[in-house]
Amino acid sequence: LRPHIVWFGEAVPKIEQAIDAVSRADILLIVGTSLQVYPAAGLYRYAGYDTPIYIIDPKDVPVNDRRIVHIREVATKGMEIFKNILKSE
């Protein structure tokens, strides 16, 4: 009745596949999360050492990782900024 929703305390379906996808990513984009609910919050740590990570969220994100660029905007505005960043690279 509730596909694609994981409640607190539940296992994340297909977490192994998610870890594999993140570890192979050329770039990682995370939208709308505080990165405080595990295990999903820790997925970004599986990104490669040189993989750029972008987080779009208007609130503070309590992580310290040199790879992370935090775009402090709501998703619609943040995606526009992200698109411009990609165009300039």
C-alpha positions in Angstrom: 0.0 0.0 0.0 3.0 2.3 0.4 5.6 1.6 -2.3 8.9 3.5 -2.1 8.4 4.6 1.5 10.6 3.5 4.4 9.5 4.3 7.9 11.8 4.8 10.9 13.2 1.6 12.2 12.5 -0.3 8.9 15.2 -1.9 6.7 15.9 -0.1 3.5 15.0 -2.4 0.6 17.8 -3.0 -1.9 20.4 -1.2 0.2 23.1 -3.3 -1.3 22.1 -2.2 -4.8 22.1 1.4 -3.7 25.6 1.1 -2.2 26.8 -0.4 -5.5 25.2 2.4 -7.6 26.7 5.1 -5.3 30.2 3.5 -5.4 30.1 3.6 -9.2 28.7 7.1 -9.6 30.6 9.8 -11.4 28.7 12.4 -9.5 26.2 12.2 -6.6 23.2 14.4 -6.2 21.2 14.3 -3.0 18.0 16.4 -2.8 15.9 17.2 0.3 17.4 15.4 3.2 19.1 16.2 6.5 21.3 13.2 6.2 20.3 12.2 9.7 18.3 9.0 9.2 20.3 5.9 8.8 21.2 3.7 7.0 20.2 5.8 3.9 22.0 8.9 5.3 25.3 7.1 5.1 25.0 6.1 1.5 27.1 9.1 0.3 30.1 7.7 2.1 30.3 4.9 -0.5 31.0 7.5 -3.2 34.5 7.4 -4.6 37.2 9.5 -3.1 37.1 11.9 -6.1 33.4 11.8 -6.7 31.8 15.2 -6.3 28.7 15.2 -4.1 26.0 17.9 -4.3 23.3 18.2 -1.6 20.3 20.4 -2.2 18.5 21.3 1.0 17.7 24.7 2.6 18.7 23.5 6.0 22.1 22.8 7.5 23.4 19.4 6.8 25.6 18.1 9.7 28.3 16.4 7.6 31.9 17.4 7.1 33.2 16.0 3.8 35.4 17.9 1.4 33.6 16.4 -1.6 30.2 17.9 -0.6 28.9 21.1 -2.1 25.8 22.2 -0.2 23.3 24.2 -2.2 21.1 25.8 0.5 17.9 26.2 -1.5 14.6 24.4 -1.9 14.6 21.7 -4.5 13.2 23.7 -7.4 15.7 26.6 -7.1 18.5 24.3 -6.1 18.1 22.2 -9.2 18.4 25.3 -11.4 21.7 26.2 -9.6 22.9 22.6 -10.0 22.1 22.6 -13.7 24.2 25.8 -14.1 27.0 24.3 -12.2 27.0 21.3 -14.5 26.9 23.6 -17.6 30.0 25.5 -16.4 32.1 22.4 -15.9 
